[in-house]
Amino acid sequence: MGKTKLTRSTKLEGNCLNTVQSGGTKMVHKLNPGTYGQVLAPGDAGDFEHVFVGGWLCELPNDSGMNGICETASKGWNYMGQTGHAEILRSNEYSTIGCANNGHIWCCDVGYA
């Protein structure tokens, strides 16, 4: 994908958990200290790959590294022309990532080391 590797951040995982817990059953963005970008999507705890790849990265299905995976991974998603989630996750601006799920909502926050 031409993307530098993101390092797992337990701080950002905690920020995400706080975001999805405080939002209840709604997807409400909340940029806690240390979070510089955030993506939210519906999905159960066992659906992480489907959400991360199909829901977010497949907003830009023709980007390098996708290799046609979006033909199947994007099933069930309606992007409504959005590309911002994929742009955040593919940005070389960020070096850390943390994700969490609660109440059928996935959150991933990105930041700096």
PDB file as gemmi writes it, atoms N, CA and C in Angstrom:
CRYST1    1.000    1.000    1.000  90.00  90.00  90.00 P 1                      
ATOM      1  N   MET A   1       0.813  -1.201   0.000  1.00  0.00           N  
ATOM      2  CA  MET A   1       0.000   0.000   0.000  1.00  0.00           C  
ATOM      3  C   MET A   1       0.852   1.258   0.000  1.00  0.00           C  
ATOM      4  N   GLY A   2       2.153   1.139   0.187  1.00  0.00           N  
ATOM      5  CA  GLY A   2       2.989   2.321   0.230  1.00  0.00           C  
ATOM      6  C   GLY A   2       2.882   3.058   1.549  1.00  0.00           C  
ATOM      7  N   LYS A   3       2.337   2.407   2.535  1.00  0.00           N  
ATOM      8  CA  LYS A   3       2.097   3.013   3.839  1.00  0.00           C  
ATOM      9  C   LYS A   3       3.168   2.555   4.817  1.00  0.00           C  
ATOM     10  N   THR A   4       3.678   3.489   5.615  1.00  0.00           N  
ATOM     11  CA  THR A   4       4.598   3.091   6.667  1.00  0.00           C  
ATOM     12  C   THR A   4       3.819   2.329   7.739  1.00  0.00           C  
ATOM     13  N   LYS A   5       4.505   1.437   8.419  1.00  0.00           N  
ATOM     14  CA  LYS A   5       3.869   0.594   9.429  1.00  0.00           C  
ATOM     15  C   LYS A   5       3.402   1.432  10.613  1.00  0.00           C  
ATOM     16  N   LEU A   6       2.191   1.144  11.066  1.00  0.00           N  
ATOM     17  CA  LEU A   6       1.660   1.785  12.261  1.00  0.00           C  
ATOM     18  C   LEU A   6       2.004   0.933  13.478  1.00  0.00           C  
ATOM     19  N   THR A   7       2.383   1.578  14.561  1.00  0.00           N  
ATOM     20  CA  THR A   7       2.699   0.897  15.806  1.00  0.00           C  
ATOM     21  C   THR A   7       1.478   0.930  16.716  1.00  0.00           C  
ATOM     22  N   ARG A   8       1.192  -0.198  17.350  1.00  0.00           N  
ATOM     23  CA  ARG A   8       0.051  -0.287  18.262  1.00  0.00           C  
ATOM     24  C   ARG A   8       0.271   0.608  19.476  1.00  0.00           C  
ATOM     25  N   SER A   9      -0.780   1.345  19.829  1.00  0.00           N  
ATOM     26  CA  SER A   9      -0.736   2.241  20.977  1.00  0.00           C  
ATOM     27  C   SER A   9      -1.858   1.884  21.946  1.00  0.00           C  
ATOM     28  N   THR A  10      -1.479   1.489  23.167  1.00  0.00           N  
ATOM     29  CA  THR A  10      -2.502   1.184  24.170  1.00  0.00           C  
ATOM     30  C   THR A  10      -3.233   2.458  24.599  1.00  0.00           C  
ATOM     31  N   LYS A  11      -2.556   3.605  24.527  1.00  0.00           N  
ATOM     32  CA  LYS A  11      -3.229   4.874  24.839  1.00  0.00           C  
ATOM     33  C   LYS A  11      -4.358   5.126  23.848  1.00  0.00           C  
ATOM     34  N   LEU A  12      -4.083   4.927  22.558  1.00  0.00           N  
ATOM     35  CA  LEU A  12      -5.120   5.138  21.548  1.00  0.00           C  
ATOM     36  C   LEU A  12      -6.218   4.083  21.647  1.00  0.00           C  
ATOM     37  N   GLU A  13      -5.869   2.862  22.046  1.00  0.00           N  
ATOM     38  CA  GLU A  13      -6.900   1.846  22.286  1.00  0.00           C  
ATOM     39  C   GLU A  13      -7.836   2.311  23.396  1.00  0.00           C  
ATOM     40  N   GLY A  14      -7.258   2.858  24.464  1.00  0.00           N  
ATOM     41  CA  GLY A  14      -8.062   3.390  25.563  1.00  0.00           C  
ATOM     42  C   GLY A  14      -8.919   4.565  25.124  1.00  0.00           C  
ATOM     43  N   ASN A  15      -8.345   5.433  24.295  1.00  0.00           N  
ATOM     44  CA  ASN A  15      -9.118   6.559  23.767  1.00  0.00           C  
ATOM     45  C   ASN A  15     -10.312   6.060  22.966  1.00  0.00           C  
ATOM     46  N   CYS A  16     -10.091   5.034  22.147  1.00  0.00           N  
ATOM     47  CA  CYS A  16     -11.182   4.476  21.337  1.00  0.00           C  
ATOM     48  C   CYS A  16     -12.249   3.849  22.213  1.00  0.00           C  
ATOM     49  N   LEU A  17     -11.821   3.098  23.211  1.00  0.00           N  
ATOM     50  CA  LEU A  17     -12.799   2.476  24.099  1.00  0.00           C  
ATOM     51  C   LEU A  17     -13.640   3.549  24.776  1.00  0.00           C  
ATOM     52  N   ASN A  18     -13.004   4.624  25.221  1.00  0.00           N  
ATOM     53  CA  ASN A  18     -13.737   5.737  25.819  1.00  0.00           C  
ATOM     54  C   ASN A  18     -14.725   6.339  24.829  1.00  0.00           C  
ATOM     55  N   THR A  19     -14.309   6.473  23.579  1.00  0.00           N  
ATOM     56  CA  THR A  19     -15.176   7.046  22.544  1.00  0.00           C  
ATOM     57  C   THR A  19     -16.416   6.197  22.329  1.00  0.00           C  
ATOM     58  N   VAL A  20     -16.231   4.891  22.122  1.00  0.00           N  
ATOM     59  CA  VAL A  20     -17.393   4.045  21.823  1.00  0.00           C  
ATOM     60  C   VAL A  20     -18.265   3.821  23.051  1.00  0.00           C  
ATOM     61  N   GLN A  21     -17.690   3.829  24.240  1.00  0.00           N  
ATOM     62  CA  GLN A  21     -18.507   3.695  25.445  1.00  0.00           C  
ATOM     63  C   GLN A  21     -19.320   4.955  25.701  1.00  0.00           C  
ATOM     64  N   SER A  22     -18.716   6.111  25.525  1.00  0.00           N  
ATOM     65  CA  SER A  22     -19.444   7.358  25.795  1.00  0.00           C  
ATOM     66  C   SER A  22     -20.501   7.643  24.742  1.00  0.00           C  
ATOM     67  N   GLY A  23     -20.348   7.082  23.545  1.00  0.00           N  
ATOM     68  CA  GLY A  23     -21.339   7.280  22.491  1.00  0.00           C  
ATOM     69  C   GLY A  23     -22.560   6.392  22.635  1.00  0.00           C  
ATOM     70  N   GLY A  24     -22.486   5.415  23.529  1.00  0.00           N  
ATOM     71  CA  GLY A  24     -23.608   4.498  23.699  1.00  0.00           C  
ATOM     72  C   GLY A  24     -23.809   3.672  22.443  1.00  0.00           C  
ATOM     73  N   THR A  25     -25.006   3.715  21.906  1.00  0.00           N  
ATOM     74  CA  THR A  25     -25.313   2.944  20.693  1.00  0.00           C  
ATOM     75  C   THR A  25     -25.131   3.776  19.424  1.00  0.00           C  
ATOM     76  N   LYS A  26     -24.642   5.009  19.563  1.00  0.00           N  
ATOM     77  CA  LYS A  26     -24.460   5.899  18.411  1.00  0.00           C  
ATOM     78  C   LYS A  26     -22.976   6.089  18.120  1.00  0.00           C  
ATOM     79  N   MET A  27     -22.668   6.292  16.847  1.00  0.00           N  
ATOM     80  CA  MET A  27     -21.288   6.582  16.462  1.00  0.00           C  
ATOM     81  C   MET A  27     -21.062   8.085  16.600  1.00  0.00           C  
ATOM     82  N   VAL A  28     -20.355   8.450  17.661  1.00  0.00           N  
ATOM     83  CA  VAL A  28     -20.087   9.854  17.956  1.00  0.00           C  
ATOM     84  C   VAL A  28     -18.572  10.032  18.073  1.00  0.00           C  
ATOM     85  N   HIS A  29     -18.000  10.846  17.195  1.00  0.00           N  
ATOM     86  CA  HIS A  29     -16.561  11.092  17.248  1.00  0.00           C  
ATOM     87  C   HIS A  29     -16.202  11.847  18.517  1.00  0.00           C  
ATOM     88  N   LYS A  30     -15.079  11.460  19.109  1.00  0.00           N  
ATOM     89  CA  LYS A  30     -14.573  12.121  20.312  1.00  0.00           C  
ATOM     90  C   LYS A  30     -13.050  12.045  20.253  1.00  0.00           C  
ATOM     91  N   LEU A  31     -12.425  13.166  20.026  1.00  0.00           N  
ATOM     92  CA  LEU A  31     -10.967  13.191  19.919  1.00  0.00           C  
ATOM     93  C   LEU A  31     -10.355  13.460  21.286  1.00  0.00           C  
ATOM     94  N   ASN A  32      -9.979  12.390  21.958  1.00  0.00           N  
ATOM     95  CA  ASN A  32      -9.325  12.491  23.260  1.00  0.00           C  
ATOM     96  C   ASN A  32      -7.878  12.940  23.073  1.00  0.00           C  
ATOM     97  N   PRO A  33      -7.227  13.419  24.138  1.00  0.00           N  
ATOM     98  CA  PRO A  33      -5.827  13.829  24.025  1.00  0.00           C  
ATOM     99  C   PRO A  33      -4.955  12.708  23.449  1.00  0.00           C  
ATOM    100  N   GLY A  34      -4.166  13.040  22.446  1.00  0.00           N  
ATOM    101  CA  GLY A  34      -3.298  12.074  21.789  1.00  0.00           C  
ATOM    102  C   GLY A  34      -3.882  11.504  20.510  1.00  0.00           C  
ATOM    103  N   THR A  35      -5.187  11.704  20.298  1.00  0.00           N  
ATOM    104  CA  THR A  35      -5.848  11.241  19.082  1.00  0.00           C  
ATOM    105  C   THR A  35      -5.839  12.364  18.059  1.00  0.00           C  
ATOM    106  N   TYR A  36      -5.337  12.066  16.850  1.00  0.00           N  
ATOM    107  CA  TYR A  36      -5.275  13.080  15.797  1.00  0.00           C  
ATOM    108  C   TYR A  36      -6.099  12.718  14.572  1.00  0.00           C  
ATOM    109  N   GLY A  37      -6.640  11.525  14.555  1.00  0.00           N  
ATOM    110  CA  GLY A  37      -7.546  11.081  13.506  1.00  0.00           C  
ATOM    111  C   GLY A  37      -8.346   9.915  14.042  1.00  0.00           C  
ATOM    112  N   GLN A  38      -9.594   9.775  13.568  1.00  0.00           N  
ATOM    113  CA  GLN A  38     -10.458   8.727  14.111  1.00  0.00           C  
ATOM    114  C   GLN A  38     -11.419   8.230  13.046  1.00  0.00           C  
ATOM    115  N   VAL A  39     -11.645   6.924  13.043  1.00  0.00           N  
ATOM    116  CA  VAL A  39     -12.639   6.318  12.165  1.00  0.00           C  
ATOM    117  C   VAL A  39     -13.568   5.451  13.011  1.00  0.00           C  
ATOM    118  N   LEU A  40     -14.850   5.490  12.678  1.00  0.00           N  
ATOM    119  CA  LEU A  40     -15.873   4.710  13.377  1.00  0.00           C  
ATOM    120  C   LEU A  40     -16.698   3.947  12.353  1.00  0.00           C  
ATOM    121  N   ALA A  41     -17.143   2.753  12.728  1.00  0.00           N  
ATOM    122  CA  ALA A  41     -18.018   1.966  11.850  1.00  0.00           C  
ATOM    123  C   ALA A  41     -18.758   0.929  12.684  1.00  0.00           C  
ATOM    124  N   PRO A  42     -19.951   0.545  12.233  1.00  0.00           N  
ATOM    125  CA  PRO A  42     -20.677  -0.514  12.934  1.00  0.00           C  
ATOM    126  C   PRO A  42     -20.010  -1.865  12.699  1.00  0.00           C  
ATOM    127  N   GLY A  43     -20.058  -2.713  13.718  1.00  0.00           N  
ATOM    128  CA  GLY A  43     -19.508  -4.062  13.576  1.00  0.00           C  
ATOM    129  C   GLY A  43     -19.332  -4.726  14.917  1.00  0.00           C  
ATOM    130  N   ASP A  44     -19.467  -6.036  14.919  1.00  0.00           N  
ATOM    131  CA  ASP A  44     -19.280  -6.807  16.143  1.00  0.00           C  
ATOM    132  C   ASP A  44     -17.797  -7.033  16.413  1.00  0.00           C  
ATOM    133  N   ALA A  45     -17.487  -7.469  17.617  1.00  0.00           N  
ATOM    134  CA  ALA A  45     -16.093  -7.668  18.020  1.00  0.00           C  
ATOM    135  C   ALA A  45     -15.342  -8.603  17.078  1.00  0.00           C  
ATOM    136  N   GLY A  46     -16.001  -9.610  16.537  1.00  0.00           N  
ATOM    137  CA  GLY A  46     -15.345 -10.555  15.649  1.00  0.00           C  
ATOM    138  C   GLY A  46     -15.259 -10.106  14.202  1.00  0.00           C  
ATOM    139  N   ASP A  47     -15.714  -8.903  13.908  1.00  0.00           N  
ATOM    140  CA  ASP A  47     -15.772  -8.393  12.534  1.00  0.00           C  
ATOM    141  C   ASP A  47     -14.665  -7.402  12.194  1.00  0.00           C  
ATOM    142  N   PHE A  48     -13.569  -7.401  12.946  1.00  0.00           N  
ATOM    143  CA  PHE A  48     -12.567  -6.352  12.767  1.00  0.00           C  
ATOM    144  C   PHE A  48     -12.035  -6.278  11.334  1.00  0.00           C  
ATOM    145  N   GLU A  49     -11.633  -7.392  10.765  1.00  0.00           N  
ATOM    146  CA  GLU A  49     -11.066  -7.355   9.409  1.00  0.00           C  
ATOM    147  C   GLU A  49     -12.096  -6.875   8.395  1.00  0.00           C  
ATOM    148  N   HIS A  50     -13.337  -7.321   8.538  1.00  0.00           N  
ATOM    149  CA  HIS A  50     -14.403  -6.890   7.626  1.00  0.00           C  
ATOM    150  C   HIS A  50     -14.610  -5.378   7.718  1.00  0.00           C  
ATOM    151  N   VAL A  51     -14.548  -4.839   8.929  1.00  0.00           N  
ATOM    152  CA  VAL A  51     -14.710  -3.392   9.124  1.00  0.00           C  
ATOM    153  C   VAL A  51     -13.477  -2.646   8.616  1.00  0.00           C  
ATOM    154  N   PHE A  52     -12.283  -3.073   9.030  1.00  0.00           N  
ATOM    155  CA  PHE A  52     -11.065  -2.343   8.695  1.00  0.00           C  
ATOM    156  C   PHE A  52     -10.801  -2.350   7.190  1.00  0.00           C  
ATOM    157  N   VAL A  53     -10.878  -3.518   6.592  1.00  0.00           N  
ATOM    158  CA  VAL A  53     -10.601  -3.616   5.155  1.00  0.00           C  
ATOM    159  C   VAL A  53     -11.830  -3.232   4.343  1.00  0.00           C  
ATOM    160  N   GLY A  54     -12.928  -3.951   4.565  1.00  0.00           N  
ATOM    161  CA  GLY A  54     -14.133  -3.733   3.763  1.00  0.00           C  
ATOM    162  C   GLY A  54     -14.802  -2.398   4.010  1.00  0.00           C  
ATOM    163  N   GLY A  55     -14.860  -1.990   5.260  1.00  0.00           N  
ATOM    164  CA  GLY A  55     -15.562  -0.757   5.600  1.00  0.00           C  
ATOM    165  C   GLY A  55     -14.756   0.508   5.389  1.00  0.00           C  
ATOM    166  N   TRP A  56     -13.465   0.450   5.683  1.00  0.00           N  
ATOM    167  CA  TRP A  56     -12.651   1.662   5.617  1.00  0.00           C  
ATOM    168  C   TRP A  56     -11.697   1.676   4.422  1.00  0.00           C  
ATOM    169  N   LEU A  57     -10.797   0.714   4.351  1.00  0.00           N  
ATOM    170  CA  LEU A  57      -9.787   0.749   3.285  1.00  0.00           C  
ATOM    171  C   LEU A  57     -10.396   0.632   1.894  1.00  0.00           C  
ATOM    172  N   CYS A  58     -11.493  -0.101   1.761  1.00  0.00           N  
ATOM    173  CA  CYS A  58     -12.106  -0.282   0.438  1.00  0.00           C  
ATOM    174  C   CYS A  58     -12.864   0.950  -0.051  1.00  0.00           C  
ATOM    175  N   GLU A  59     -12.859   2.038   0.722  1.00  0.00           N  
ATOM    176  CA  GLU A  59     -13.369   3.301   0.178  1.00  0.00           C  
ATOM    177  C   GLU A  59     -12.515   3.726  -1.019  1.00  0.00           C  
ATOM    178  N   LEU A  60     -11.279   3.270  -1.042  1.00  0.00           N  
ATOM    179  CA  LEU A  60     -10.352   3.537  -2.153  1.00  0.00           C  
ATOM    180  C   LEU A  60      -9.877   2.186  -2.699  1.00  0.00           C  
ATOM    181  N   PRO A  61     -10.753   1.468  -3.397  1.00  0.00           N  
ATOM    182  CA  PRO A  61     -10.458   0.089  -3.796  1.00  0.00           C  
ATOM    183  C   PRO A  61      -9.340  -0.064  -4.818  1.00  0.00           C  
ATOM    184  N   ASN A  62      -9.004   0.991  -5.516  1.00  0.00           N  
ATOM    185  CA  ASN A  62      -7.981   0.893  -6.557  1.00  0.00           C  
ATOM    186  C   ASN A  62      -6.600   1.320  -6.090  1.00  0.00           C  
ATOM    187  N   ASP A  63      -6.469   1.667  -4.797  1.00  0.00           N  
ATOM    188  CA  ASP A  63      -5.153   2.047  -4.288  1.00  0.00           C  
ATOM    189  C   ASP A  63      -4.215   0.845  -4.291  1.00  0.00           C  
ATOM    190  N   SER A  64      -2.933   1.139  -4.326  1.00  0.00           N  
ATOM    191  CA  SER A  64      -1.945   0.061  -4.379  1.00  0.00           C  
ATOM    192  C   SER A  64      -2.061  -0.840  -3.155  1.00  0.00           C  
ATOM    193  N   GLY A  65      -1.851  -2.107  -3.386  1.00  0.00           N  
ATOM    194  CA  GLY A  65      -1.888  -3.078  -2.306  1.00  0.00           C  
ATOM    195  C   GLY A  65      -3.233  -3.726  -2.069  1.00  0.00           C  
ATOM    196  N   MET A  66      -4.288  -3.197  -2.667  1.00  0.00           N  
ATOM    197  CA  MET A  66      -5.614  -3.769  -2.426  1.00  0.00           C  
ATOM    198  C   MET A  66      -5.822  -5.044  -3.249  1.00  0.00           C  
ATOM    199  N   ASN A  67      -5.195  -5.125  -4.403  1.00  0.00           N  
ATOM    200  CA  ASN A  67      -5.157  -6.351  -5.202  1.00  0.00           C  
ATOM    201  C   ASN A  67      -6.507  -7.037  -5.379  1.00  0.00           C  
ATOM    202  N   GLY A  68      -7.556  -6.266  -5.572  1.00  0.00           N  
ATOM    203  CA  GLY A  68      -8.871  -6.828  -5.861  1.00  0.00           C  
ATOM    204  C   GLY A  68      -9.645  -7.355  -4.673  1.00  0.00           C  
ATOM    205  N   ILE A  69      -9.096  -7.235  -3.458  1.00  0.00           N  
ATOM    206  CA  ILE A  69      -9.776  -7.769  -2.273  1.00  0.00           C  
ATOM    207  C   ILE A  69     -11.137  -7.117  -2.048  1.00  0.00           C  
ATOM    208  N   CYS A  70     -11.298  -5.883  -2.519  1.00  0.00           N  
ATOM    209  CA  CYS A  70     -12.547  -5.155  -2.279  1.00  0.00           C  
ATOM    210  C   CYS A  70     -13.729  -5.733  -3.051  1.00  0.00           C  
ATOM    211  N   GLU A  71     -13.459  -6.554  -4.048  1.00  0.00           N  
ATOM    212  CA  GLU A  71     -14.557  -7.200  -4.769  1.00  0.00           C  
ATOM    213  C   GLU A  71     -15.409  -8.029  -3.818  1.00  0.00           C  
ATOM    214  N   THR A  72     -14.790  -8.615  -2.808  1.00  0.00           N  
ATOM    215  CA  THR A  72     -15.537  -9.396  -1.818  1.00  0.00           C  
ATOM    216  C   THR A  72     -15.633  -8.668  -0.479  1.00  0.00           C  
ATOM    217  N   ALA A  73     -14.563  -8.002  -0.055  1.00  0.00           N  
ATOM    218  CA  ALA A  73     -14.535  -7.372   1.268  1.00  0.00           C  
ATOM    219  C   ALA A  73     -15.525  -6.226   1.407  1.00  0.00           C  
ATOM    220  N   SER A  74     -15.894  -5.591   0.303  1.00  0.00           N  
ATOM    221  CA  SER A  74     -16.785  -4.428   0.383  1.00  0.00           C  
ATOM    222  C   SER A  74     -18.265  -4.805   0.410  1.00  0.00           C  
ATOM    223  N   LYS A  75     -18.571  -6.088   0.312  1.00  0.00           N  
ATOM    224  CA  LYS A  75     -19.980  -6.502   0.329  1.00  0.00           C  
ATOM    225  C   LYS A  75     -20.636  -6.084   1.640  1.00  0.00           C  
ATOM    226  N   GLY A  76     -21.788  -5.431   1.516  1.00  0.00           N  
ATOM    227  CA  GLY A  76     -22.520  -4.967   2.686  1.00  0.00           C  
ATOM    228  C   GLY A  76     -22.225  -3.533   3.085  1.00  0.00           C  
ATOM    229  N   TRP A  77     -21.267  -2.900   2.444  1.00  0.00           N  
ATOM    230  CA  TRP A  77     -20.906  -1.521   2.771  1.00  0.00           C  
ATOM    231  C   TRP A  77     -21.417  -0.571   1.696  1.00  0.00           C  
ATOM    232  N   ASN A  78     -21.890   0.595   2.122  1.00  0.00           N  
ATOM    233  CA  ASN A  78     -22.301   1.667   1.214  1.00  0.00           C  
ATOM    234  C   ASN A  78     -21.463   2.883   1.574  1.00  0.00           C  
ATOM    235  N   TYR A  79     -20.513   3.217   0.736  1.00  0.00           N  
ATOM    236  CA  TYR A  79     -19.564   4.285   1.046  1.00  0.00           C  
ATOM    237  C   TYR A  79     -20.117   5.679   0.797  1.00  0.00           C  
ATOM    238  N   MET A  80     -21.193   5.785   0.070  1.00  0.00           N  
ATOM    239  CA  MET A  80     -21.824   7.075  -0.216  1.00  0.00           C  
ATOM    240  C   MET A  80     -20.807   8.112  -0.683  1.00  0.00           C  
ATOM    241  N   GLY A  81     -19.821   7.667  -1.456  1.00  0.00           N  
ATOM    242  CA  GLY A  81     -18.814   8.574  -1.985  1.00  0.00           C  
ATOM    243  C   GLY A  81     -17.723   8.962  -1.008  1.00  0.00           C  
ATOM    244  N   GLN A  82     -17.770   8.459   0.213  1.00  0.00           N  
ATOM    245  CA  GLN A  82     -16.773   8.819   1.218  1.00  0.00           C  
ATOM    246  C   GLN A  82     -15.432   8.154   0.932  1.00  0.00           C  
ATOM    247  N   THR A  83     -14.369   8.875   1.200  1.00  0.00           N  
ATOM    248  CA  THR A  83     -13.019   8.320   1.116  1.00  0.00           C  
ATOM    249  C   THR A  83     -12.182   8.701   2.337  1.00  0.00           C  
ATOM    250  N   GLY A  84     -12.737   9.504   3.221  1.00  0.00           N  
ATOM    251  CA  GLY A  84     -11.988  10.043   4.354  1.00  0.00           C  
ATOM    252  C   GLY A  84     -11.442   9.011   5.319  1.00  0.00           C  
ATOM    253  N   HIS A  85     -12.195   7.926   5.545  1.00  0.00           N  
ATOM    254  CA  HIS A  85     -11.713   6.897   6.467  1.00  0.00           C  
ATOM    255  C   HIS A  85     -10.443   6.254   5.916  1.00  0.00           C  
ATOM    256  N   ALA A  86     -10.493   5.879   4.640  1.00  0.00           N  
ATOM    257  CA  ALA A  86      -9.321   5.271   4.000  1.00  0.00           C  
ATOM    258  C   ALA A  86      -8.154   6.255   3.971  1.00  0.00           C  
ATOM    259  N   GLU A  87      -8.429   7.510   3.717  1.00  0.00           N  
ATOM    260  CA  GLU A  87      -7.362   8.513   3.662  1.00  0.00           C  
ATOM    261  C   GLU A  87      -6.675   8.655   5.012  1.00  0.00           C  
ATOM    262  N   ILE A  88      -7.443   8.644   6.097  1.00  0.00           N  
ATOM    263  CA  ILE A  88      -6.857   8.731   7.442  1.00  0.00           C  
ATOM    264  C   ILE A  88      -5.970   7.520   7.705  1.00  0.00           C  
ATOM    265  N   LEU A  89      -6.491   6.325   7.451  1.00  0.00           N  
ATOM    266  CA  LEU A  89      -5.752   5.103   7.769  1.00  0.00           C  
ATOM    267  C   LEU A  89      -4.552   4.880   6.862  1.00  0.00           C  
ATOM    268  N   ARG A  90      -4.558   5.427   5.655  1.00  0.00           N  
ATOM    269  CA  ARG A  90      -3.453   5.256   4.715  1.00  0.00           C  
ATOM    270  C   ARG A  90      -2.434   6.393   4.793  1.00  0.00           C  
ATOM    271  N   SER A  91      -2.736   7.416   5.552  1.00  0.00           N  
ATOM    272  CA  SER A  91      -1.853   8.574   5.620  1.00  0.00           C  
ATOM    273  C   SER A  91      -0.509   8.209   6.251  1.00  0.00           C  
ATOM    274  N   ASN A  92       0.559   8.674   5.655  1.00  0.00           N  
ATOM    275  CA  ASN A  92       1.886   8.501   6.249  1.00  0.00           C  
ATOM    276  C   ASN A  92       2.152   9.534   7.334  1.00  0.00           C  
ATOM    277  N   GLU A  93       1.193  10.403   7.575  1.00  0.00           N  
ATOM    278  CA  GLU A  93       1.326  11.421   8.615  1.00  0.00           C  
ATOM    279  C   GLU A  93       1.331  10.794  10.009  1.00  0.00           C  
ATOM    280  N   TYR A  94       0.623   9.688  10.180  1.00  0.00           N  
ATOM    281  CA  TYR A  94       0.462   9.074  11.499  1.00  0.00           C  
ATOM    282  C   TYR A  94       1.388   7.877  11.662  1.00  0.00           C  
ATOM    283  N   SER A  95       1.801   7.626  12.916  1.00  0.00           N  
ATOM    284  CA  SER A  95       2.708   6.507  13.173  1.00  0.00           C  
ATOM    285  C   SER A  95       2.158   5.500  14.179  1.00  0.00           C  
ATOM    286  N   THR A  96       1.069   5.833  14.862  1.00  0.00           N  
ATOM    287  CA  THR A  96       0.506   4.928  15.862  1.00  0.00           C  
ATOM    288  C   THR A  96      -0.980   4.713  15.608  1.00  0.00           C  
ATOM    289  N   ILE A  97      -1.486   3.570  16.088  1.00  0.00           N  
ATOM    290  CA  ILE A  97      -2.904   3.240  15.930  1.00  0.00           C  
ATOM    291  C   ILE A  97      -3.376   2.453  17.149  1.00  0.00           C  
ATOM    292  N   GLY A  98      -4.621   2.660  17.490  1.00  0.00           N  
ATOM    293  CA  GLY A  98      -5.264   1.878  18.538  1.00  0.00           C  
ATOM    294  C   GLY A  98      -6.724   1.723  18.196  1.00  0.00           C  
ATOM    295  N   CYS A  99      -7.258   0.520  18.385  1.00  0.00           N  
ATOM    296  CA  CYS A  99      -8.645   0.233  18.020  1.00  0.00           C  
ATOM    297  C   CYS A  99      -9.370  -0.428  19.188  1.00  0.00           C  
ATOM    298  N   ALA A 100     -10.681  -0.253  19.225  1.00  0.00           N  
ATOM    299  CA  ALA A 100     -11.504  -0.890  20.254  1.00  0.00           C  
ATOM    300  C   ALA A 100     -12.921  -1.037  19.734  1.00  0.00           C  
ATOM    301  N   ASN A 101     -13.639  -1.981  20.330  1.00  0.00           N  
ATOM    302  CA  ASN A 101     -15.033  -2.245  19.973  1.00  0.00           C  
ATOM    303  C   ASN A 101     -15.871  -2.257  21.236  1.00  0.00           C  
ATOM    304  N   ASN A 102     -17.042  -1.667  21.141  1.00  0.00           N  
ATOM    305  CA  ASN A 102     -18.012  -1.717  22.229  1.00  0.00           C  
ATOM    306  C   ASN A 102     -19.384  -1.421  21.646  1.00  0.00           C  
ATOM    307  N   GLY A 103     -20.384  -2.149  22.096  1.00  0.00           N  
ATOM    308  CA  GLY A 103     -21.744  -1.869  21.653  1.00  0.00           C  
ATOM    309  C   GLY A 103     -21.928  -1.950  20.158  1.00  0.00           C  
ATOM    310  N   HIS A 104     -21.236  -2.877  19.504  1.00  0.00           N  
ATOM    311  CA  HIS A 104     -21.345  -3.084  18.052  1.00  0.00           C  
ATOM    312  C   HIS A 104     -20.809  -1.905  17.241  1.00  0.00           C  
ATOM    313  N   ILE A 105     -19.851  -1.186  17.806  1.00  0.00           N  
ATOM    314  CA  ILE A 105     -19.199  -0.081  17.095  1.00  0.00           C  
ATOM    315  C   ILE A 105     -17.685  -0.253  17.204  1.00  0.00           C  
ATOM    316  N   TRP A 106     -17.017  -0.175  16.057  1.00  0.00           N  
ATOM    317  CA  TRP A 106     -15.557  -0.191  16.013  1.00  0.00           C  
ATOM    318  C   TRP A 106     -15.031   1.233  15.912  1.00  0.00           C  
ATOM    319  N   CYS A 107     -13.912   1.463  16.592  1.00  0.00           N  
ATOM    320  CA  CYS A 107     -13.208   2.745  16.538  1.00  0.00           C  
ATOM    321  C   CYS A 107     -11.729   2.452  16.342  1.00  0.00           C  
ATOM    322  N   CYS A 108     -11.084   3.205  15.484  1.00  0.00           N  
ATOM    323  CA  CYS A 108      -9.625   3.212  15.404  1.00  0.00           C  
ATOM    324  C   CYS A 108      -9.170   4.663  15.437  1.00  0.00           C  
ATOM    325  N   ASP A 109      -8.243   4.938  16.335  1.00  0.00           N  
ATOM    326  CA  ASP A 109      -7.629   6.256  16.447  1.00  0.00           C  
ATOM    327  C   ASP A 109      -6.199   6.170  15.935  1.00  0.00           C  
ATOM    328  N   VAL A 110      -5.733   7.228  15.321  1.00  0.00           N  
ATOM    329  CA  VAL A 110      -4.345   7.312  14.879  1.00  0.00           C  
ATOM    330  C   VAL A 110      -3.694   8.533  15.508  1.00  0.00           C  
ATOM    331  N   GLY A 111      -2.368   8.453  15.649  1.00  0.00           N  
ATOM    332  CA  GLY A 111      -1.642   9.553  16.262  1.00  0.00           C  
ATOM    333  C   GLY A 111      -0.165   9.470  15.932  1.00  0.00           C  
ATOM    334  N   TYR A 112       0.635  10.093  16.789  1.00  0.00           N  
ATOM    335  CA  TYR A 112       2.077  10.189  16.603  1.00  0.00           C  
ATOM    336  C   TYR A 112       2.777   9.488  17.750  1.00  0.00           C  
ATOM    337  N   ALA A 113       3.966   8.967  17.488  1.00  0.00           N  
ATOM    338  CA  ALA A 113       4.735   8.266  18.523  1.00  0.00           C  
ATOM    339  C   ALA A 113       5.196   9.225  19.599  1.00  0.00           C  
TER     340      ALA A 113                                                      
END                                                                             
